[in-house]
């Protein structure tokens, strides 16, 4: 059962559903209208909203500004073998923002969904950085 929910603004909800389910192991929970879908992956619920949608997370603000995809905020998915995961995604023509880099707690790389939203793939190299015990 998911315990964290993240909303991403996407240009094409159907393309985003395909991307997250095919490449990152998400499951479609519901897609009740073209501008909205809900996906799950373990404890993460991902809400996908098209800008200018019929209310909800994609609607414009009172000042007229509209939500847009992209930026640098992101969620992180832990993977067991970052090199192998990255190679499989490169083989599937998933766009990357960078090459694998090593930080203080592990290795990471940024990929993009079809709208340009970043997703960080992370392989912990120290026990404290793991989400759960191995």
Secondary structure, 3 states (H helix, E strand, C coil): CCCEEEEEEECCHHHHHHHHHHHHCCEEEEEEECCEEEEEECCEEEEEEECCCCCHHHCCCCCCCCCCCCCCCCEEEECCCHHHHHHHHHHCCCCECCCCEECCCEEEEEEECCCCCEEEEEEECCHHHCCCCC
